Amino acid sequence: MSNGSTRRIIACLDVTHGRVVKGVQFVDLIDAGDPAELARLHAESGADEIVLLDITATSDARPILIDVVRRTASQLFVPFTVGGGVRSLDDAAALFDAGADKISINSAAIKNPSIITDIALRFGSQAVVVAIDAKRAATNADGSIAAEVYLAGGRIATGHDAVAWAREAESRGAGEILLTSMDCDGTRNGFDCPLTAAVANAVNIPVIASGGAGTPQHFVEVFDGAADAALAASIFHFGIHDVRELKATLQRAGIPVRLPC
């Protein structure tokens, strides 16, 4: 990431059974609204991108809700990333056909890493986002940060190290890493800046920081680190902070952002 590059603010829609939900550390989910309506509102207020994640598609062993994707895409004029339950090249193709600009893969990528390459070769690396849900583990012997990758909406530990997996994902064709700190998720206490920096410094592709956003200062801190983009959900859904207000704060802090019209 170059110091002068424009940082992106991404609004995330965690969806289950067709509704946006939000919890704390991946549990205690509460309803936050309709995905198409929220996506449109966030985009109109200045979000650079929208991410929709069907958070129970994998754990419920079902396909993603294509109709929800299509309906949401129809409301958007900004890049739209969709993930959850993508298990094959055909699944990815169906999401692109429904209006997705990028595909986020998580569990399937760990189980079958060649899917990263397959999608990248067909649709381009820029369309492949590998999502990593990570929980801090004991510090490595050399003092570096250790974090374990989890699957199925944070339900299954893999034994994979987050930094090493990010490197492998890049080598297989991923164009971006979406890194979610499970420890910080929904707490509104701030991003895991050291973990984000550890991953960002290990790869040459953009890293999106996720998990823990609570105040504009938290975005300043993670951008002062190594994040190319930062994602938030509950602070936008529940009206705690507006994207327009957030970007004004970032601009005052000297962080380059695309200001809403």
Summary of the structure (lengths in Angstrom):
residues: 261
radius of gyration: 16.6
end to end distance: 25.5
largest distance: 49.7
contacts: 922
relative contact order: 0.16
helix: 33%
strand: 28%
